Amino acid sequence: MSWTEPGTLISESTESKSKAGLDRFGYTLFSVREEIAQIESGKLILTIIS
């Protein structure tokens, strides 16, 4: 993965990755974005324990 352009993420799949594996990766990215949106809107409170 790389961040060659501001605000973007480039992931180059390889022939060794299955369609199901790539789908899981995509769904994970969507889930992360949804969680970020919930934090931004105040619907989800993030607690960091150090």
mmCIF entry with sequence, helices, sheets and N, C-alpha, C, O atoms, coordinates in Angstrom:
data_MODEL
# 
_entry.id   MODEL 
# 
_entity.id                         1 
_entity.type                       polymer 
_entity.pdbx_number_of_molecules   1 
# 
_entity_poly.entity_id                      1 
_entity_poly.type                           'polypeptide(L)' 
_entity_poly.nstd_linkage                   no 
_entity_poly.nstd_monomer                   no 
_entity_poly.pdbx_seq_one_letter_code       MSWTEPGTLISESTESKSKAGLDRFGYTLFSVREEIAQIESGKLILTIIS 
_entity_poly.pdbx_seq_one_letter_code_can   MSWTEPGTLISESTESKSKAGLDRFGYTLFSVREEIAQIESGKLILTIIS 
_entity_poly.pdbx_strand_id                 A 
# 
loop_
_entity_poly_seq.entity_id 
_entity_poly_seq.num 
_entity_poly_seq.mon_id 
_entity_poly_seq.hetero 
1 1  MET n 
1 2  SER n 
1 3  TRP n 
1 4  THR n 
1 5  GLU n 
1 6  PRO n 
1 7  GLY n 
1 8  THR n 
1 9  LEU n 
1 10 ILE n 
1 11 SER n 
1 12 GLU n 
1 13 SER n 
1 14 THR n 
1 15 GLU n 
1 16 SER n 
1 17 LYS n 
1 18 SER n 
1 19 LYS n 
1 20 ALA n 
1 21 GLY n 
1 22 LEU n 
1 23 ASP n 
1 24 ARG n 
1 25 PHE n 
1 26 GLY n 
1 27 TYR n 
1 28 THR n 
1 29 LEU n 
1 30 PHE n 
1 31 SER n 
1 32 VAL n 
1 33 ARG n 
1 34 GLU n 
1 35 GLU n 
1 36 ILE n 
1 37 ALA n 
1 38 GLN n 
1 39 ILE n 
1 40 GLU n 
1 41 SER n 
1 42 GLY n 
1 43 LYS n 
1 44 LEU n 
1 45 ILE n 
1 46 LEU n 
1 47 THR n 
1 48 ILE n 
1 49 ILE n 
1 50 SER n 
# 
_struct_asym.id          A 
_struct_asym.entity_id   1 
# 
_struct_conf.conf_type_id            HELX_P 
_struct_conf.id                      HELX_P1 
_struct_conf.pdbx_PDB_helix_id       AA1 
_struct_conf.beg_label_comp_id       LYS 
_struct_conf.beg_label_asym_id       A 
_struct_conf.beg_label_seq_id        19 
_struct_conf.pdbx_beg_PDB_ins_code   ? 
_struct_conf.end_label_comp_id       SER 
_struct_conf.end_label_asym_id       A 
_struct_conf.end_label_seq_id        41 
_struct_conf.pdbx_end_PDB_ins_code   ? 
_struct_conf.beg_auth_comp_id        LYS 
_struct_conf.beg_auth_asym_id        A 
_struct_conf.beg_auth_seq_id         19 
_struct_conf.end_auth_comp_id        SER 
_struct_conf.end_auth_asym_id        A 
_struct_conf.end_auth_seq_id         41 
_struct_conf.pdbx_PDB_helix_class    1 
_struct_conf.details                 ? 
_struct_conf.pdbx_PDB_helix_length   23 
# 
_struct_conf_type.id          HELX_P 
_struct_conf_type.criteria    ? 
_struct_conf_type.reference   ? 
# 
loop_
_atom_site.group_PDB 
_atom_site.id 
_atom_site.type_symbol 
_atom_site.label_atom_id 
_atom_site.label_alt_id 
_atom_site.label_comp_id 
_atom_site.label_asym_id 
_atom_site.label_entity_id 
_atom_site.label_seq_id 
_atom_site.pdbx_PDB_ins_code 
_atom_site.Cartn_x 
_atom_site.Cartn_y 
_atom_site.Cartn_z 
_atom_site.occupancy 
_atom_site.B_iso_or_equiv 
_atom_site.pdbx_formal_charge 
_atom_site.auth_seq_id 
_atom_site.auth_comp_id 
_atom_site.auth_asym_id 
_atom_site.auth_atom_id 
_atom_site.pdbx_PDB_model_num 
ATOM 1   N N  . MET A 1 1  ? 0.831   -1.170  0.000  1.00 0.00 ? 1  MET A N  1 
ATOM 2   C CA . MET A 1 1  ? 0.000   0.000   0.000  1.00 0.00 ? 1  MET A CA 1 
ATOM 3   C C  . MET A 1 1  ? 0.877   1.234   0.000  1.00 0.00 ? 1  MET A C  1 
ATOM 4   O O  . MET A 1 1  ? 1.986   1.238   0.533  1.00 0.00 ? 1  MET A O  1 
ATOM 5   N N  . SER A 1 2  ? 0.352   2.277   -0.609 1.00 0.00 ? 2  SER A N  1 
ATOM 6   C CA . SER A 1 2  ? 1.094   3.531   -0.616 1.00 0.00 ? 2  SER A CA 1 
ATOM 7   C C  . SER A 1 2  ? 0.118   4.705   -0.635 1.00 0.00 ? 2  SER A C  1 
ATOM 8   O O  . SER A 1 2  ? -1.056  4.558   -0.977 1.00 0.00 ? 2  SER A O  1 
ATOM 9   N N  . TRP A 1 3  ? 0.624   5.844   -0.267 1.00 0.00 ? 3  TRP A N  1 
ATOM 10  C CA . TRP A 1 3  ? -0.145  7.080   -0.243 1.00 0.00 ? 3  TRP A CA 1 
ATOM 11  C C  . TRP A 1 3  ? 0.560   8.052   -1.194 1.00 0.00 ? 3  TRP A C  1 
ATOM 12  O O  . TRP A 1 3  ? 1.255   8.968   -0.755 1.00 0.00 ? 3  TRP A O  1 
ATOM 13  N N  . THR A 1 4  ? 0.376   7.846   -2.476 1.00 0.00 ? 4  THR A N  1 
ATOM 14  C CA . THR A 1 4  ? 1.095   8.667   -3.453 1.00 0.00 ? 4  THR A CA 1 
ATOM 15  C C  . THR A 1 4  ? 0.420   10.008  -3.728 1.00 0.00 ? 4  THR A C  1 
ATOM 16  O O  . THR A 1 4  ? 1.071   10.947  -4.187 1.00 0.00 ? 4  THR A O  1 
ATOM 17  N N  . GLU A 1 5  ? -0.851  10.101  -3.457 1.00 0.00 ? 5  GLU A N  1 
ATOM 18  C CA . GLU A 1 5  ? -1.591  11.347  -3.649 1.00 0.00 ? 5  GLU A CA 1 
ATOM 19  C C  . GLU A 1 5  ? -2.258  11.705  -2.334 1.00 0.00 ? 5  GLU A C  1 
ATOM 20  O O  . GLU A 1 5  ? -2.734  10.815  -1.629 1.00 0.00 ? 5  GLU A O  1 
ATOM 21  N N  . PRO A 1 6  ? -2.307  12.972  -1.987 1.00 0.00 ? 6  PRO A N  1 
ATOM 22  C CA . PRO A 1 6  ? -2.964  13.372  -0.737 1.00 0.00 ? 6  PRO A CA 1 
ATOM 23  C C  . PRO A 1 6  ? -4.405  12.869  -0.686 1.00 0.00 ? 6  PRO A C  1 
ATOM 24  O O  . PRO A 1 6  ? -5.158  13.016  -1.649 1.00 0.00 ? 6  PRO A O  1 
ATOM 25  N N  . GLY A 1 7  ? -4.777  12.276  0.441  1.00 0.00 ? 7  GLY A N  1 
ATOM 26  C CA . GLY A 1 7  ? -6.148  11.808  0.636  1.00 0.00 ? 7  GLY A CA 1 
ATOM 27  C C  . GLY A 1 7  ? -6.480  10.502  -0.054 1.00 0.00 ? 7  GLY A C  1 
ATOM 28  O O  . GLY A 1 7  ? -7.649  10.124  -0.133 1.00 0.00 ? 7  GLY A O  1 
ATOM 29  N N  . THR A 1 8  ? -5.461  9.797   -0.561 1.00 0.00 ? 8  THR A N  1 
ATOM 30  C CA . THR A 1 8  ? -5.731  8.545   -1.270 1.00 0.00 ? 8  THR A CA 1 
ATOM 31  C C  . THR A 1 8  ? -4.906  7.401   -0.690 1.00 0.00 ? 8  THR A C  1 
ATOM 32  O O  . THR A 1 8  ? -3.894  7.620   -0.025 1.00 0.00 ? 8  THR A O  1 
ATOM 33  N N  . LEU A 1 9  ? -5.352  6.197   -0.953 1.00 0.00 ? 9  LEU A N  1 
ATOM 34  C CA . LEU A 1 9  ? -4.633  4.989   -0.580 1.00 0.00 ? 9  LEU A CA 1 
ATOM 35  C C  . LEU A 1 9  ? -4.639  4.076   -1.788 1.00 0.00 ? 9  LEU A C  1 
ATOM 36  O O  . LEU A 1 9  ? -5.699  3.776   -2.338 1.00 0.00 ? 9  LEU A O  1 
ATOM 37  N N  . ILE A 1 10 ? -3.478  3.638   -2.200 1.00 0.00 ? 10 ILE A N  1 
ATOM 38  C CA . ILE A 1 10 ? -3.374  2.742   -3.341 1.00 0.00 ? 10 ILE A CA 1 
ATOM 39  C C  . ILE A 1 10 ? -2.960  1.371   -2.833 1.00 0.00 ? 10 ILE A C  1 
ATOM 40  O O  . ILE A 1 10 ? -1.956  1.231   -2.134 1.00 0.00 ? 10 ILE A O  1 
ATOM 41  N N  . SER A 1 11 ? -3.738  0.373   -3.188 1.00 0.00 ? 11 SER A N  1 
ATOM 42  C CA . SER A 1 11 ? -3.426  -1.007  -2.818 1.00 0.00 ? 11 SER A CA 1 
ATOM 43  C C  . SER A 1 11 ? -3.344  -1.817  -4.103 1.00 0.00 ? 11 SER A C  1 
ATOM 44  O O  . SER A 1 11 ? -4.319  -1.913  -4.848 1.00 0.00 ? 11 SER A O  1 
ATOM 45  N N  . GLU A 1 12 ? -2.193  -2.390  -4.353 1.00 0.00 ? 12 GLU A N  1 
ATOM 46  C CA . GLU A 1 12 ? -2.013  -3.188  -5.559 1.00 0.00 ? 12 GLU A CA 1 
ATOM 47  C C  . GLU A 1 12 ? -2.163  -4.655  -5.201 1.00 0.00 ? 12 GLU A C  1 
ATOM 48  O O  . GLU A 1 12 ? -1.351  -5.218  -4.467 1.00 0.00 ? 12 GLU A O  1 
ATOM 49  N N  . SER A 1 13 ? -3.211  -5.263  -5.730 1.00 0.00 ? 13 SER A N  1 
ATOM 50  C CA . SER A 1 13 ? -3.421  -6.680  -5.454 1.00 0.00 ? 13 SER A CA 1 
ATOM 51  C C  . SER A 1 13 ? -2.459  -7.508  -6.305 1.00 0.00 ? 13 SER A C  1 
ATOM 52  O O  . SER A 1 13 ? -1.944  -7.048  -7.324 1.00 0.00 ? 13 SER A O  1 
ATOM 53  N N  . THR A 1 14 ? -2.240  -8.709  -5.869 1.00 0.00 ? 14 THR A N  1 
ATOM 54  C CA . THR A 1 14 ? -1.385  -9.617  -6.622 1.00 0.00 ? 14 THR A CA 1 
ATOM 55  C C  . THR A 1 14 ? -2.194  -10.821 -7.039 1.00 0.00 ? 14 THR A C  1 
ATOM 56  O O  . THR A 1 14 ? -3.311  -11.023 -6.562 1.00 0.00 ? 14 THR A O  1 
ATOM 57  N N  . GLU A 1 15 ? -1.644  -11.609 -7.913 1.00 0.00 ? 15 GLU A N  1 
ATOM 58  C CA . GLU A 1 15 ? -2.347  -12.797 -8.370 1.00 0.00 ? 15 GLU A CA 1 
ATOM 59  C C  . GLU A 1 15 ? -2.542  -13.809 -7.251 1.00 0.00 ? 15 GLU A C  1 
ATOM 60  O O  . GLU A 1 15 ? -3.374  -14.708 -7.369 1.00 0.00 ? 15 GLU A O  1 
ATOM 61  N N  . SER A 1 16 ? -1.786  -13.671 -6.169 1.00 0.00 ? 16 SER A N  1 
ATOM 62  C CA . SER A 1 16 ? -1.900  -14.623 -5.067 1.00 0.00 ? 16 SER A CA 1 
ATOM 63  C C  . SER A 1 16 ? -3.082  -14.305 -4.147 1.00 0.00 ? 16 SER A C  1 
ATOM 64  O O  . SER A 1 16 ? -3.409  -15.108 -3.273 1.00 0.00 ? 16 SER A O  1 
ATOM 65  N N  . LYS A 1 17 ? -3.712  -13.176 -4.325 1.00 0.00 ? 17 LYS A N  1 
ATOM 66  C CA . LYS A 1 17 ? -4.851  -12.812 -3.486 1.00 0.00 ? 17 LYS A CA 1 
ATOM 67  C C  . LYS A 1 17 ? -6.142  -13.266 -4.146 1.00 0.00 ? 17 LYS A C  1 
ATOM 68  O O  . LYS A 1 17 ? -6.377  -13.005 -5.326 1.00 0.00 ? 17 LYS A O  1 
ATOM 69  N N  . SER A 1 18 ? -6.977  -13.948 -3.371 1.00 0.00 ? 18 SER A N  1 
ATOM 70  C CA . SER A 1 18 ? -8.255  -14.421 -3.913 1.00 0.00 ? 18 SER A CA 1 
ATOM 71  C C  . SER A 1 18 ? -9.260  -13.269 -3.979 1.00 0.00 ? 18 SER A C  1 
ATOM 72  O O  . SER A 1 18 ? -9.090  -12.247 -3.314 1.00 0.00 ? 18 SER A O  1 
ATOM 73  N N  . LYS A 1 19 ? -10.286 -13.440 -4.770 1.00 0.00 ? 19 LYS A N  1 
ATOM 74  C CA . LYS A 1 19 ? -11.355 -12.450 -4.859 1.00 0.00 ? 19 LYS A CA 1 
ATOM 75  C C  . LYS A 1 19 ? -11.994 -12.269 -3.490 1.00 0.00 ? 19 LYS A C  1 
ATOM 76  O O  . LYS A 1 19 ? -12.295 -11.144 -3.089 1.00 0.00 ? 19 LYS A O  1 
ATOM 77  N N  . ALA A 1 20 ? -12.203 -13.364 -2.770 1.00 0.00 ? 20 ALA A N  1 
ATOM 78  C CA . ALA A 1 20 ? -12.791 -13.282 -1.433 1.00 0.00 ? 20 ALA A CA 1 
ATOM 79  C C  . ALA A 1 20 ? -11.897 -12.480 -0.492 1.00 0.00 ? 20 ALA A C  1 
ATOM 80  O O  . ALA A 1 20 ? -12.394 -11.688 0.308  1.00 0.00 ? 20 ALA A O  1 
ATOM 81  N N  . GLY A 1 21 ? -10.594 -12.676 -0.582 1.00 0.00 ? 21 GLY A N  1 
ATOM 82  C CA . GLY A 1 21 ? -9.660  -11.925 0.250  1.00 0.00 ? 21 GLY A CA 1 
ATOM 83  C C  . GLY A 1 21 ? -9.691  -10.445 -0.066 1.00 0.00 ? 21 GLY A C  1 
ATOM 84  O O  . GLY A 1 21 ? -9.665  -9.614  0.842  1.00 0.00 ? 21 GLY A O  1 
ATOM 85  N N  . LEU A 1 22 ? -9.747  -10.105 -1.349 1.00 0.00 ? 22 LEU A N  1 
ATOM 86  C CA . LEU A 1 22 ? -9.827  -8.697  -1.741 1.00 0.00 ? 22 LEU A CA 1 
ATOM 87  C C  . LEU A 1 22 ? -11.154 -8.082  -1.308 1.00 0.00 ? 22 LEU A C  1 
ATOM 88  O O  . LEU A 1 22 ? -11.202 -6.921  -0.901 1.00 0.00 ? 22 LEU A O  1 
ATOM 89  N N  . ASP A 1 23 ? -12.231 -8.861  -1.395 1.00 0.00 ? 23 ASP A N  1 
ATOM 90  C CA . ASP A 1 23 ? -13.531 -8.379  -0.929 1.00 0.00 ? 23 ASP A CA 1 
ATOM 91  C C  . ASP A 1 23 ? -13.488 -8.087  0.569  1.00 0.00 ? 23 ASP A C  1 
ATOM 92  O O  . ASP A 1 23 ? -13.996 -7.056  1.010  1.00 0.00 ? 23 ASP A O  1 
ATOM 93  N N  . ARG A 1 24 ? -12.888 -8.983  1.357  1.00 0.00 ? 24 ARG A N  1 
ATOM 94  C CA . ARG A 1 24 ? -12.770 -8.759  2.801  1.00 0.00 ? 24 ARG A CA 1 
ATOM 95  C C  . ARG A 1 24 ? -11.990 -7.479  3.082  1.00 0.00 ? 24 ARG A C  1 
ATOM 96  O O  . ARG A 1 24 ? -12.356 -6.709  3.970  1.00 0.00 ? 24 ARG A O  1 
ATOM 97  N N  . PHE A 1 25 ? -10.921 -7.252  2.333  1.00 0.00 ? 25 PHE A N  1 
ATOM 98  C CA . PHE A 1 25 ? -10.121 -6.037  2.502  1.00 0.00 ? 25 PHE A CA 1 
ATOM 99  C C  . PHE A 1 25 ? -10.981 -4.798  2.214  1.00 0.00 ? 25 PHE A C  1 
ATOM 100 O O  . PHE A 1 25 ? -10.947 -3.824  2.966  1.00 0.00 ? 25 PHE A O  1 
ATOM 101 N N  . GLY A 1 26 ? -11.744 -4.846  1.126  1.00 0.00 ? 26 GLY A N  1 
ATOM 102 C CA . GLY A 1 26 ? -12.613 -3.722  0.779  1.00 0.00 ? 26 GLY A CA 1 
ATOM 103 C C  . GLY A 1 26 ? -13.665 -3.461  1.843  1.00 0.00 ? 26 GLY A C  1 
ATOM 104 O O  . GLY A 1 26 ? -13.886 -2.314  2.231  1.00 0.00 ? 26 GLY A O  1 
ATOM 105 N N  . TYR A 1 27 ? -14.320 -4.528  2.321  1.00 0.00 ? 27 TYR A N  1 
ATOM 106 C CA . TYR A 1 27 ? -15.335 -4.381  3.366  1.00 0.00 ? 27 TYR A CA 1 
ATOM 107 C C  . TYR A 1 27 ? -14.716 -3.814  4.646  1.00 0.00 ? 27 TYR A C  1 
ATOM 108 O O  . TYR A 1 27 ? -15.342 -3.018  5.346  1.00 0.00 ? 27 TYR A O  1 
ATOM 109 N N  . THR A 1 28 ? -13.492 -4.226  4.940  1.00 0.00 ? 28 THR A N  1 
ATOM 110 C CA . THR A 1 28 ? -12.804 -3.714  6.124  1.00 0.00 ? 28 THR A CA 1 
ATOM 111 C C  . THR A 1 28 ? -12.572 -2.213  5.999  1.00 0.00 ? 28 THR A C  1 
ATOM 112 O O  . THR A 1 28 ? -12.788 -1.469  6.956  1.00 0.00 ? 28 THR A O  1 
ATOM 113 N N  . LEU A 1 29 ? -12.132 -1.763  4.822  1.00 0.00 ? 29 LEU A N  1 
ATOM 114 C CA . LEU A 1 29 ? -11.922 -0.327  4.615  1.00 0.00 ? 29 LEU A CA 1 
ATOM 115 C C  . LEU A 1 29 ? -13.221 0.443   4.791  1.00 0.00 ? 29 LEU A C  1 
ATOM 116 O O  . LEU A 1 29 ? -13.232 1.504   5.416  1.00 0.00 ? 29 LEU A O  1 
ATOM 117 N N  . PHE A 1 30 ? -14.339 -0.089  4.236  1.00 0.00 ? 30 PHE A N  1 
ATOM 118 C CA . PHE A 1 30 ? -15.628 0.573   4.399  1.00 0.00 ? 30 PHE A CA 1 
ATOM 119 C C  . PHE A 1 30 ? -16.032 0.631   5.872  1.00 0.00 ? 30 PHE A C  1 
ATOM 120 O O  . PHE A 1 30 ? -16.574 1.640   6.323  1.00 0.00 ? 30 PHE A O  1 
ATOM 121 N N  . SER A 1 31 ? -15.773 -0.441  6.625  1.00 0.00 ? 31 SER A N  1 
ATOM 122 C CA . SER A 1 31 ? -16.110 -0.486  8.046  1.00 0.00 ? 31 SER A CA 1 
ATOM 123 C C  . SER A 1 31 ? -15.301 0.537   8.835  1.00 0.00 ? 31 SER A C  1 
ATOM 124 O O  . SER A 1 31 ? -15.834 1.205   9.721  1.00 0.00 ? 31 SER A O  1 
ATOM 125 N N  . VAL A 1 32 ? -14.031 0.657   8.519  1.00 0.00 ? 32 VAL A N  1 
ATOM 126 C CA . VAL A 1 32 ? -13.175 1.635   9.197  1.00 0.00 ? 32 VAL A CA 1 
ATOM 127 C C  . VAL A 1 32 ? -13.690 3.040   8.927  1.00 0.00 ? 32 VAL A C  1 
ATOM 128 O O  . VAL A 1 32 ? -13.755 3.868   9.835  1.00 0.00 ? 32 VAL A O  1 
ATOM 129 N N  . ARG A 1 33 ? -14.056 3.307   7.679  1.00 0.00 ? 33 ARG A N  1 
ATOM 130 C CA . ARG A 1 33 ? -14.557 4.643   7.331  1.00 0.00 ? 33 ARG A CA 1 
ATOM 131 C C  . ARG A 1 33 ? -15.862 4.944   8.055  1.00 0.00 ? 33 ARG A C  1 
ATOM 132 O O  . ARG A 1 33 ? -16.078 6.068   8.509  1.00 0.00 ? 33 ARG A O  1 
ATOM 133 N N  . GLU A 1 34 ? -16.733 3.942   8.166  1.00 0.00 ? 34 GLU A N  1 
ATOM 134 C CA . GLU A 1 34 ? -17.992 4.133   8.871  1.00 0.00 ? 34 GLU A CA 1 
ATOM 135 C C  . GLU A 1 34 ? -17.743 4.429   10.354 1.00 0.00 ? 34 GLU A C  1 
ATOM 136 O O  . GLU A 1 34 ? -18.419 5.273   10.942 1.00 0.00 ? 34 GLU A O  1 
ATOM 137 N N  . GLU A 1 35 ? -16.791 3.746   10.945 1.00 0.00 ? 35 GLU A N  1 
ATOM 138 C CA . GLU A 1 35 ? -16.462 4.002   12.342 1.00 0.00 ? 35 GLU A CA 1 
ATOM 139 C C  . GLU A 1 35 ? -15.908 5.410   12.519 1.00 0.00 ? 35 GLU A C  1 
ATOM 140 O O  . GLU A 1 35 ? -16.240 6.088   13.491 1.00 0.00 ? 35 GLU A O  1 
ATOM 141 N N  . ILE A 1 36 ? -15.078 5.850   11.602 1.00 0.00 ? 36 ILE A N  1 
ATOM 142 C CA . ILE A 1 36 ? -14.544 7.224   11.656 1.00 0.00 ? 36 ILE A CA 1 
ATOM 143 C C  . ILE A 1 36 ? -15.686 8.228   11.578 1.00 0.00 ? 36 ILE A C  1 
ATOM 144 O O  . ILE A 1 36 ? -15.699 9.212   12.318 1.00 0.00 ? 36 ILE A O  1 
ATOM 145 N N  . ALA A 1 37 ? -16.645 7.988   10.685 1.00 0.00 ? 37 ALA A N  1 
ATOM 146 C CA . ALA A 1 37 ? -17.787 8.898   10.548 1.00 0.00 ? 37 ALA A CA 1 
ATOM 147 C C  . ALA A 1 37 ? -18.601 8.949   11.834 1.00 0.00 ? 37 ALA A C  1 
ATOM 148 O O  . ALA A 1 37 ? -19.088 10.014  12.213 1.00 0.00 ? 37 ALA A O  1 
ATOM 149 N N  . GLN A 1 38 ? -18.756 7.811   12.514 1.00 0.00 ? 38 GLN A N  1 
ATOM 150 C CA . GLN A 1 38 ? -19.491 7.789   13.778 1.00 0.00 ? 38 GLN A CA 1 
ATOM 151 C C  . GLN A 1 38 ? -18.754 8.577   14.855 1.00 0.00 ? 38 GLN A C  1 
ATOM 152 O O  . GLN A 1 38 ? -19.379 9.275   15.654 1.00 0.00 ? 38 GLN A O  1 
ATOM 153 N N  . ILE A 1 39 ? -17.448 8.468   14.879 1.00 0.00 ? 39 ILE A N  1 
ATOM 154 C CA . ILE A 1 39 ? -16.650 9.239   15.849 1.00 0.00 ? 39 ILE A CA 1 
ATOM 155 C C  . ILE A 1 39 ? -16.772 10.727  15.543 1.00 0.00 ? 39 ILE A C  1 
ATOM 156 O O  . ILE A 1 39 ? -16.960 11.539  16.449 1.00 0.00 ? 39 ILE A O  1 
ATOM 157 N N  . GLU A 1 40 ? -16.666 11.083  14.262 1.00 0.00 ? 40 GLU A N  1 
ATOM 158 C CA . GLU A 1 40 ? -16.760 12.493  13.868 1.00 0.00 ? 40 GLU A CA 1 
ATOM 159 C C  . GLU A 1 40 ? -18.114 13.095  14.235 1.00 0.00 ? 40 GLU A C  1 
ATOM 160 O O  . GLU A 1 40 ? -18.193 14.260  14.627 1.00 0.00 ? 40 GLU A O  1 
ATOM 161 N N  . SER A 1 41 ? -19.176 12.304  14.110 1.00 0.00 ? 41 SER A N  1 
ATOM 162 C CA . SER A 1 41 ? -20.518 12.822  14.384 1.00 0.00 ? 41 SER A CA 1 
ATOM 163 C C  . SER A 1 41 ? -20.886 12.768  15.864 1.00 0.00 ? 41 SER A C  1 
ATOM 164 O O  . SER A 1 41 ? -21.936 13.270  16.267 1.00 0.00 ? 41 SER A O  1 
ATOM 165 N N  . GLY A 1 42 ? -20.018 12.158  16.675 1.00 0.00 ? 42 GLY A N  1 
ATOM 166 C CA . GLY A 1 42 ? -20.297 12.060  18.106 1.00 0.00 ? 42 GLY A CA 1 
ATOM 167 C C  . GLY A 1 42 ? -21.150 10.866  18.495 1.00 0.00 ? 42 GLY A C  1 
ATOM 168 O O  . GLY A 1 42 ? -21.481 10.706  19.670 1.00 0.00 ? 42 GLY A O  1 
ATOM 169 N N  . LYS A 1 43 ? -21.520 10.016  17.524 1.00 0.00 ? 43 LYS A N  1 
ATOM 170 C CA . LYS A 1 43 ? -22.320 8.826   17.817 1.00 0.00 ? 43 LYS A CA 1 
ATOM 171 C C  . LYS A 1 43 ? -21.513 7.726   18.482 1.00 0.00 ? 43 LYS A C  1 
ATOM 172 O O  . LYS A 1 43 ? -22.078 6.836   19.117 1.00 0.00 ? 43 LYS A O  1 
ATOM 173 N N  . LEU A 1 44 ? -20.204 7.782   18.343 1.00 0.00 ? 44 LEU A N  1 
ATOM 174 C CA . LEU A 1 44 ? -19.327 6.792   18.933 1.00 0.00 ? 44 LEU A CA 1 
ATOM 175 C C  . LEU A 1 44 ? -18.222 7.536   19.681 1.00 0.00 ? 44 LEU A C  1 
ATOM 176 O O  . LEU A 1 44 ? -17.588 8.435   19.128 1.00 0.00 ? 44 LEU A O  1 
ATOM 177 N N  . ILE A 1 45 ? -18.002 7.168   20.899 1.00 0.00 ? 45 ILE A N  1 
ATOM 178 C CA . ILE A 1 45 ? -16.972 7.797   21.716 1.00 0.00 ? 45 ILE A CA 1 
ATOM 179 C C  . ILE A 1 45 ? -15.739 6.892   21.712 1.00 0.00 ? 45 ILE A C  1 
ATOM 180 O O  . ILE A 1 45 ? -15.826 5.707   22.034 1.00 0.00 ? 45 ILE A O  1 
ATOM 181 N N  . LEU A 1 46 ? -14.619 7.451   21.351 1.00 0.00 ? 46 LEU A N  1 
ATOM 182 C CA . LEU A 1 46 ? -13.355 6.713   21.304 1.00 0.00 ? 46 LEU A CA 1 
ATOM 183 C C  . LEU A 1 46 ? -12.606 6.965   22.608 1.00 0.00 ? 46 LEU A C  1 
ATOM 184 O O  . LEU A 1 46 ? -12.341 8.111   22.971 1.00 0.00 ? 46 LEU A O  1 
ATOM 185 N N  . THR A 1 47 ? -12.274 5.904   23.294 1.00 0.00 ? 47 THR A N  1 
ATOM 186 C CA . THR A 1 47 ? -11.505 5.999   24.530 1.00 0.00 ? 47 THR A CA 1 
ATOM 187 C C  . THR A 1 47 ? -10.139 5.382   24.305 1.00 0.00 ? 47 THR A C  1 
ATOM 188 O O  . THR A 1 47 ? -10.030 4.217   23.921 1.00 0.00 ? 47 THR A O  1 
ATOM 189 N N  . ILE A 1 48 ? -9.100  6.162   24.545 1.00 0.00 ? 48 ILE A N  1 
ATOM 190 C CA . ILE A 1 48 ? -7.737  5.676   24.374 1.00 0.00 ? 48 ILE A CA 1 
ATOM 191 C C  . ILE A 1 48 ? -7.144  5.442   25.759 1.00 0.00 ? 48 ILE A C  1 
ATOM 192 O O  . ILE A 1 48 ? -7.097  6.351   26.587 1.00 0.00 ? 48 ILE A O  1 
ATOM 193 N N  . ILE A 1 49 ? -6.697  4.225   25.997 1.00 0.00 ? 49 ILE A N  1 
ATOM 194 C CA . ILE A 1 49 ? -6.097  3.878   27.277 1.00 0.00 ? 49 ILE A CA 1 
ATOM 195 C C  . ILE A 1 49 ? -4.600  3.677   27.044 1.00 0.00 ? 49 ILE A C  1 
ATOM 196 O O  . ILE A 1 49 ? -4.191  2.864   26.215 1.00 0.00 ? 49 ILE A O  1 
ATOM 197 N N  . SER A 1 50 ? -3.800  4.424   27.784 1.00 0.00 ? 50 SER A N  1 
ATOM 198 C CA . SER A 1 50 ? -2.349  4.280   27.595 1.00 0.00 ? 50 SER A CA 1 
ATOM 199 C C  . SER A 1 50 ? -1.690  3.685   28.797 1.00 0.00 ? 50 SER A C  1 
ATOM 200 O O  . SER A 1 50 ? -0.474  3.496   28.805 1.00 0.00 ? 50 SER A O  1 
# 
